Amino acid sequence: MRFKTGSEVQEHRKKLGLNQSEFWSRISVTQSGGSRYESGRNIPKPVQLLLHLTYGSEKQAQDLLAWLRPEKT
């Protein structure tokens, strides 16, 4: 699942059967902020990252966490 545009996020939220408050509060975004993203405002990269970690596939979450963590030496 991609979370780059508001329409993609809105579609996924509706598939999950969540209202905006339920969906966005899981990543500490207000309902009004989430509404603005769903209406077309650019979604900042950190918010996109949280969306992928929270609502993306397990593989996406693992890949993102591996990318974020420093390499062990």
PyMOL commands that place a pseudoatom at each C-alpha (Angstrom):
pseudoatom trace, name=CA, resn=MET, resi=1, chain=A, elem=C, hetatm=0, pos=[0.000, 0.000, 0.000]
pseudoatom trace, name=CA, resn=ARG, resi=2, chain=A, elem=C, hetatm=0, pos=[1.207, 3.463, -0.852]
pseudoatom trace, name=CA, resn=PHE, resi=3, chain=A, elem=C, hetatm=0, pos=[0.466, 6.486, 1.275]
pseudoatom trace, name=CA, resn=LYS, resi=4, chain=A, elem=C, hetatm=0, pos=[1.691, 9.382, -0.853]
pseudoatom trace, name=CA, resn=THR, resi=5, chain=A, elem=C, hetatm=0, pos=[-1.598, 11.084, -1.680]
pseudoatom trace, name=CA, resn=GLY, resi=6, chain=A, elem=C, hetatm=0, pos=[-4.595, 11.955, 0.413]
pseudoatom trace, name=CA, resn=SER, resi=7, chain=A, elem=C, hetatm=0, pos=[-6.912, 9.962, -1.822]
pseudoatom trace, name=CA, resn=GLU, resi=8, chain=A, elem=C, hetatm=0, pos=[-4.791, 6.821, -1.279]
pseudoatom trace, name=CA, resn=VAL, resi=9, chain=A, elem=C, hetatm=0, pos=[-4.926, 7.336, 2.475]
pseudoatom trace, name=CA, resn=GLN, resi=10, chain=A, elem=C, hetatm=0, pos=[-8.653, 8.053, 2.462]
pseudoatom trace, name=CA, resn=GLU, resi=11, chain=A, elem=C, hetatm=0, pos=[-9.337, 4.928, 0.406]
pseudoatom trace, name=CA, resn=HIS, resi=12, chain=A, elem=C, hetatm=0, pos=[-7.342, 2.778, 2.832]
pseudoatom trace, name=CA, resn=ARG, resi=13, chain=A, elem=C, hetatm=0, pos=[-9.010, 4.361, 5.877]
pseudoatom trace, name=CA, resn=LYS, resi=14, chain=A, elem=C, hetatm=0, pos=[-12.450, 3.633, 4.458]
pseudoatom trace, name=CA, resn=LYS, resi=15, chain=A, elem=C, hetatm=0, pos=[-11.466, 0.025, 3.674]
pseudoatom trace, name=CA, resn=LEU, resi=16, chain=A, elem=C, hetatm=0, pos=[-10.526, -0.348, 7.339]
pseudoatom trace, name=CA, resn=GLY, resi=17, chain=A, elem=C, hetatm=0, pos=[-13.904, 1.065, 8.374]
pseudoatom trace, name=CA, resn=LEU, resi=18, chain=A, elem=C, hetatm=0, pos=[-12.343, 3.813, 10.503]
pseudoatom trace, name=CA, resn=ASN, resi=19, chain=A, elem=C, hetatm=0, pos=[-13.458, 7.405, 10.837]
pseudoatom trace, name=CA, resn=GLN, resi=20, chain=A, elem=C, hetatm=0, pos=[-10.858, 10.154, 10.549]
pseudoatom trace, name=CA, resn=SER, resi=21, chain=A, elem=C, hetatm=0, pos=[-10.407, 10.536, 14.314]
pseudoatom trace, name=CA, resn=GLU, resi=22, chain=A, elem=C, hetatm=0, pos=[-9.804, 6.813, 14.832]
pseudoatom trace, name=CA, resn=PHE, resi=23, chain=A, elem=C, hetatm=0, pos=[-7.446, 6.515, 11.887]
pseudoatom trace, name=CA, resn=TRP, resi=24, chain=A, elem=C, hetatm=0, pos=[-5.308, 9.611, 12.398]
pseudoatom trace, name=CA, resn=SER, resi=25, chain=A, elem=C, hetatm=0, pos=[-5.114, 9.486, 16.200]
pseudoatom trace, name=CA, resn=ARG, resi=26, chain=A, elem=C, hetatm=0, pos=[-3.089, 6.261, 15.963]
pseudoatom trace, name=CA, resn=ILE, resi=27, chain=A, elem=C, hetatm=0, pos=[-0.204, 8.299, 14.570]
pseudoatom trace, name=CA, resn=SER, resi=28, chain=A, elem=C, hetatm=0, pos=[-0.820, 11.403, 16.707]
pseudoatom trace, name=CA, resn=VAL, resi=29, chain=A, elem=C, hetatm=0, pos=[-2.346, 13.494, 13.922]
pseudoatom trace, name=CA, resn=THR, resi=30, chain=A, elem=C, hetatm=0, pos=[-5.504, 15.447, 14.707]
pseudoatom trace, name=CA, resn=GLN, resi=31, chain=A, elem=C, hetatm=0, pos=[-8.706, 14.749, 12.825]
pseudoatom trace, name=CA, resn=SER, resi=32, chain=A, elem=C, hetatm=0, pos=[-8.539, 18.197, 11.230]
pseudoatom trace, name=CA, resn=GLY, resi=33, chain=A, elem=C, hetatm=0, pos=[-4.932, 17.634, 10.145]
pseudoatom trace, name=CA, resn=GLY, resi=34, chain=A, elem=C, hetatm=0, pos=[-5.828, 14.261, 8.664]
pseudoatom trace, name=CA, resn=SER, resi=35, chain=A, elem=C, hetatm=0, pos=[-8.782, 15.818, 6.878]
pseudoatom trace, name=CA, resn=ARG, resi=36, chain=A, elem=C, hetatm=0, pos=[-6.482, 18.383, 5.272]
pseudoatom trace, name=CA, resn=TYR, resi=37, chain=A, elem=C, hetatm=0, pos=[-4.145, 15.614, 4.061]
pseudoatom trace, name=CA, resn=GLU, resi=38, chain=A, elem=C, hetatm=0, pos=[-7.075, 13.641, 2.670]
pseudoatom trace, name=CA, resn=SER, resi=39, chain=A, elem=C, hetatm=0, pos=[-8.304, 16.786, 0.896]
pseudoatom trace, name=CA, resn=GLY, resi=40, chain=A, elem=C, hetatm=0, pos=[-5.047, 17.223, -0.992]
pseudoatom trace, name=CA, resn=ARG, resi=41, chain=A, elem=C, hetatm=0, pos=[-2.542, 18.970, 1.260]
pseudoatom trace, name=CA, resn=ASN, resi=42, chain=A, elem=C, hetatm=0, pos=[0.923, 17.449, 0.897]
pseudoatom trace, name=CA, resn=ILE, resi=43, chain=A, elem=C, hetatm=0, pos=[1.607, 14.704, 3.419]
pseudoatom trace, name=CA, resn=PRO, resi=44, chain=A, elem=C, hetatm=0, pos=[5.010, 15.315, 5.062]
pseudoatom trace, name=CA, resn=LYS, resi=45, chain=A, elem=C, hetatm=0, pos=[7.569, 12.506, 4.803]
pseudoatom trace, name=CA, resn=PRO, resi=46, chain=A, elem=C, hetatm=0, pos=[7.529, 11.788, 8.582]
pseudoatom trace, name=CA, resn=VAL, resi=47, chain=A, elem=C, hetatm=0, pos=[3.745, 11.354, 8.464]
pseudoatom trace, name=CA, resn=GLN, resi=48, chain=A, elem=C, hetatm=0, pos=[4.070, 9.099, 5.401]
pseudoatom trace, name=CA, resn=LEU, resi=49, chain=A, elem=C, hetatm=0, pos=[6.596, 7.027, 7.333]
pseudoatom trace, name=CA, resn=LEU, resi=50, chain=A, elem=C, hetatm=0, pos=[4.233, 6.671, 10.304]
pseudoatom trace, name=CA, resn=LEU, resi=51, chain=A, elem=C, hetatm=0, pos=[1.390, 5.709, 7.975]
pseudoatom trace, name=CA, resn=HIS, resi=52, chain=A, elem=C, hetatm=0, pos=[3.496, 2.948, 6.421]
pseudoatom trace, name=CA, resn=LEU, resi=53, chain=A, elem=C, hetatm=0, pos=[4.659, 1.668, 9.809]
pseudoatom trace, name=CA, resn=THR, resi=54, chain=A, elem=C, hetatm=0, pos=[1.136, 1.685, 11.244]
pseudoatom trace, name=CA, resn=TYR, resi=55, chain=A, elem=C, hetatm=0, pos=[-1.054, 0.719, 8.312]
pseudoatom trace, name=CA, resn=GLY, resi=56, chain=A, elem=C, hetatm=0, pos=[1.309, -0.814, 5.759]
pseudoatom trace, name=CA, resn=SER, resi=57, chain=A, elem=C, hetatm=0, pos=[2.202, -4.454, 5.401]
pseudoatom trace, name=CA, resn=GLU, resi=58, chain=A, elem=C, hetatm=0, pos=[4.444, -6.213, 7.891]
pseudoatom trace, name=CA, resn=LYS, resi=59, chain=A, elem=C, hetatm=0, pos=[7.136, -6.370, 5.187]
pseudoatom trace, name=CA, resn=GLN, resi=60, chain=A, elem=C, hetatm=0, pos=[6.936, -2.602, 4.612]
pseudoatom trace, name=CA, resn=ALA, resi=61, chain=A, elem=C, hetatm=0, pos=[7.259, -1.958, 8.336]
pseudoatom trace, name=CA, resn=GLN, resi=62, chain=A, elem=C, hetatm=0, pos=[10.259, -4.284, 8.668]
pseudoatom trace, name=CA, resn=ASP, resi=63, chain=A, elem=C, hetatm=0, pos=[11.983, -2.738, 5.647]
pseudoatom trace, name=CA, resn=LEU, resi=64, chain=A, elem=C, hetatm=0, pos=[11.421, 0.793, 6.959]
pseudoatom trace, name=CA, resn=LEU, resi=65, chain=A, elem=C, hetatm=0, pos=[12.677, -0.062, 10.436]
pseudoatom trace, name=CA, resn=ALA, resi=66, chain=A, elem=C, hetatm=0, pos=[15.777, -1.719, 8.977]
pseudoatom trace, name=CA, resn=TRP, resi=67, chain=A, elem=C, hetatm=0, pos=[16.405, 1.393, 6.872]
pseudoatom trace, name=CA, resn=LEU, resi=68, chain=A, elem=C, hetatm=0, pos=[15.981, 3.697, 9.892]
pseudoatom trace, name=CA, resn=ARG, resi=69, chain=A, elem=C, hetatm=0, pos=[18.277, 1.770, 12.209]
pseudoatom trace, name=CA, resn=PRO, resi=70, chain=A, elem=C, hetatm=0, pos=[22.015, 2.331, 11.982]
pseudoatom trace, name=CA, resn=GLU, resi=71, chain=A, elem=C, hetatm=0, pos=[24.104, -0.556, 10.770]
pseudoatom trace, name=CA, resn=LYS, resi=72, chain=A, elem=C, hetatm=0, pos=[25.714, -2.619, 13.484]
pseudoatom trace, name=CA, resn=THR, resi=73, chain=A, elem=C, hetatm=0, pos=[29.479, -2.586, 13.335]
for i in range(1, 73): cmd.bond("trace and resi %d" % i, "trace and resi %d" % (i + 1))
show_as sticks, trace
zoom trace
